[in-house]
Amino acid sequence: MRRMCVMSQQDSAQVIWENPARRGIAMADVQSEVAFGRAAASFDVHESDYLVLVSERVSTMEAMAFRFPQSSDFEDFVKKVVRTKAAYRDRDGSVATYPRPQVMAWDDYRHHEDVGCLRKLWTLSSQASKKRMDRLAGEDSELRAKVTLTLAQELEDRAIEAGMPPPVNDRERPSLHTLTKVQGTFGPGGSFQHIPWEAYINMDTENRLRRAGKLPKDKKEVIVGDENLELRSKELEIGETNKIEDPLALHDVMQLRARAFQMMDVCGFNVASEYGGKFISLLRAPTPVGMRAPTMNEVRQTDREIMGEILKWVGKGRGSMESGLTHYARNPDEALWKMMSQQPESLPDQGIERAVKQSSRGDDGSEGKRASVKKRPRTPDREEDHERNPRYCLVCRKRHEPRCAFPPEWRREQKERKKARAAQARAKKAANNRPSKEGKEGRDGK
């Protein structure tokens, strides 16, 4: 590959400038510096031109797309900056620039192959950033971009520089599924909803599930739009994780959540770790005789209520996640901590959620019992159904088809008979009640 050399490897986020045909190049991460460097290498961008972009703080596709929204803006930048400067990287890894000894005329330089390579990089950055914005602006969270391994490594390096302790192994490292979940919750257009504990899994668990073929892949679903059909990916939850039921597993989850929050710039690692440690200390506190420690269900409900209260304000743009967690971690007298206090042994578990009573009516509003009754299926043609099962004839008191026609004055006679039967019933009832009254009067006279 022409004009490409191996760059400094002191910083793990730096690009190893090599032949892109020898390795797979992922160019989907618009916020990744590594992906931007690989894209530049794959388009044969001159190393000096790439370093000039980096020195001007254009180190990601997103930065290039939004700093130069129009093609004319990028052409003007190339004319005034890239054409007049050159750059190289020192042994310590820093980028140094210097004026070019000979500056080509713009009419000649604009048609140079190096400028064409830069235009390829700008076009890719513009289209990838636009696609990301479309995903973030979509109504469905399933369209949002996922965190890739390259971006996760960069986020981890930045978090370590910000004060997060480096993970010892993959068991202490948040998985890509977890980071994507946090990004979709707290990112632009996020849902700002509480994430269950079981959604925080480490990288080791995710890799084992992937090797075992138990990691669910995104399913494609067809969405009917206003004008055309769209094929979208539907995100699935990982259902092979264990339920958090002991303090040790809770400690691991709290640490994973703290690392994920730091990596996705939700809040600092120390703040989230202090908040999670509050639950562990209350669980392991010594209990007097006749008292019990909080149950895991009570811990889960307390954490859910506190996170829900904080997210309610963060979602409105009032306050931050870090200030909310700091407040609750350092104020144990808050009302939401009441369930975490020690309770008498006879007191039942307060964290068990009550079962939701289902309505006795069906979806159509009919009674549940009526809906469960099996009815004889009817055929679309009612005449065929009546031939198979003849109806009852009111005239001859038999079942046959077709039924007999009503004779003249038949309905009026039926009404008169009904009235006569009712009158007889009333007279019989009165006759039965009369002797009992006479007997009562006789007893009263005696």
Buried (B, 14 or more C-beta within 10 A) or exposed (E): EEEBEEBBEEEEBBBEBBEBEEEEBBBBBBBBBBBBBBBBBBBBBBBBBBBBBBBBEBBBBBBBBBBBEEEEEBBEBBBEBBBBBBBEBEEEEEBEBEEEEEEEEBEEBBEBEBBEBBBBBBBBBBEBBEBBBEBBEEEEBBBBBBBBEBBBBBBBBBBBEEEBEEBEEBEBBBBBBBBBBBBBBBBEEBEBEBBBBBBBBBBBBBBBBEEEEEBBEEEEEEEEEEEEEEEBBEBEEBEEBEEBEEBEBBBBBBBBBBBBBBBBBBBBBBBBBBBBBBBBEBBEEEEEEEEBBBBBBBBBBBBBBBBEBBBEBBBEEEEBBBEBBBBBBEEEEEEBBEBBEBBEEEEEEBBEEEEEEEEEEEEEEEEEEEEEEEEEEEEEEEEEBBEEEEEEBEEEEEEEEEBEEEEEEEEEEEEEEEEEEEEEEEEEEEEEEEEEEEEEEEEEEE
